[in-house]
Amino acid sequence: MEKYTVAICGMGISGAFIARACKDYATYAGVEIDITVIADTKGSIPSAAFWLRKVPDSVANGFYAQNMTISSWGSREEYIRKQWGEQIEGYSSSFPDEVKVEKGFFAVNPIDVLLAGIKLSWLSVKVTQNILADTARNTDLVFVTFPTADSIEERRKFLLMYPVVSNPIVNQFAQNELIYVGVPGRMVRITKLRNYFAVEYMHDHKVNMDNISDNNVVSYVQDMHPLTPEITFNELPWDNDFPVGRFAQFKRSMLSHEAYDRAWEILKLIA
Ligand SMILES: Cc1cc2nc3c(=O)[nH]c(=O)nc-3n(C[C@H](O)[C@H](O)[C@H](O)COP(=O)(O)OP(=O)(O)OC[C@H]3O[C@@H](n4cnc5c(N)ncnc54)[C@H](O)[C@@H]3O)c2cc1C
């Protein structure tokens, strides 16, 4: 049986989808794929409030399939103004004009579900440019799930952080809801997902910690302007080194599960 080596740099949700794609692809193509993970930690932000639009059949029974109601208050224009301070030519946002119900998949720890049954070698280090170069030399394929220092440098003006206040709630059976807030105010999106409640605020919102009760968690999460230039393949220094994931590719519209399909396409290049 042909044997290939793959490295996955970073183990957030994209890393986990890539590992699952490697495992499923090896079965499909009748090859062996040895996977090494090189990551400083395991996890993505937000760790709990994850709603996946699609999961691979091979692990579907590890997820709860549930519906989510997606709706909006106010107008698309006001929503975009709150997010970006102005309308952006060619950008319409995912703001829903009417209420819709979407099916999705949820797990308390989706990364562990995606990795179930996969044999991985782990190297727990922060990946540097030198480590990337060595890995690219010694491995058939390298997936990089975070932005490299050079790619950040070139896009710095497009990057920003915004605050999310979340808390666990006890009523797990109420409807899952995502509301886009297109009326004046500081809130941008409100999510109730199974046992989590989260409010995403405007980028420049200062969270008043005096108003935050004990079980609330304030996190600052990365965002990028809709016009951020995406990574192109020839931008990377090594031929066998591929960025996969929303931040690695600077692709704001990318949903987590798309990392699986992209990894699958890339795996076709070697086997
Ligand atoms: C409030 C909110 C709600 C969201 N809800 C959803 C949702 O419901 N469904 C959905 O699909 N998406 C959702 N998203 C988007 C989703 O969170 C991101 O798309 C996802 O986290 C991106 O995952 P990633 O693995 O590509 O990157 P990351 O989560 O950034 O993972 C990269 C990993 O690499 C590690 N790393 C970074 N640099 C290095 C280095 N130099 N060396 C080693 N390791 C490194 C990091 O520690 C991290 O573990 C949401 C986002 C927000 C902010």
The ligand as a Gaussian input file, in Angstrom:
#p B3LYP/6-31G(d) Opt

LIG

0 1
 C      -18.884000      34.375000      17.864000
 C      -18.507000      33.420000      16.764000
 C      -19.362000      32.381000      16.424000
 C      -19.006000      31.493000      15.414000
 N      -19.849000      30.474000      15.138000
 C      -19.518000      29.616000      14.160000
 C      -20.371000      28.540000      13.877000
 O      -21.400000      28.379000      14.495000
 N      -20.020000      27.679000      12.863000
 C      -18.871000      27.829000      12.141000
 O      -18.601000      27.013000      11.236000
 N      -18.024000      28.841000      12.412000
 C      -18.326000      29.725000      13.405000
 N      -17.487000      30.758000      13.677000
 C      -16.240000      30.878000      12.916000
 C      -15.237000      29.943000      13.503000
 O      -15.073000      30.234000      14.859000
 C      -13.910000      30.086000      12.770000
 O      -14.114000      29.968000      11.393000
 C      -12.971000      28.969000      13.239000
 O      -12.690000      29.110000      14.609000
 C      -11.699000      28.970000      12.451000
 O      -11.006000      27.828000      12.865000
 P       -9.536000      27.540000      12.392000
 O       -9.194000      26.191000      12.905000
 O       -9.417000      27.795000      10.933000
 O       -8.637000      28.650000      13.079000
 P       -8.336000      28.811000      14.631000
 O       -9.536000      28.571000      15.430000
 O       -7.649000      30.132000      14.769000
 O       -7.293000      27.634000      14.935000
 C       -5.932000      27.722000      14.628000
 C       -5.171000      26.931000      15.671000
 O       -3.793000      27.049000      15.372000
 C       -3.080000      27.349000      16.560000
 N       -1.909000      28.147000      16.183000
 C       -1.902000      29.443000      15.761000
 N       -0.655000      29.844000      15.489000
 C        0.142000      28.769000      15.727000
 C        1.550000      28.544000      15.627000
 N        2.399000      29.486000      15.197000
 N        2.032000      27.322000      15.965000
 C        1.206000      26.337000      16.367000
 N       -0.132000      26.477000      16.481000
 C       -0.655000      27.686000      16.165000
 C       -4.059000      28.129000      17.430000
 O       -3.728000      28.003000      18.797000
 C       -5.384000      27.430000      17.096000
 O       -5.599000      26.326000      17.941000
 C      -17.796000      31.640000      14.707000
 C      -16.932000      32.688000      15.042000
 C      -17.282000      33.562000      16.054000
 C      -16.327000      34.635000      16.423000

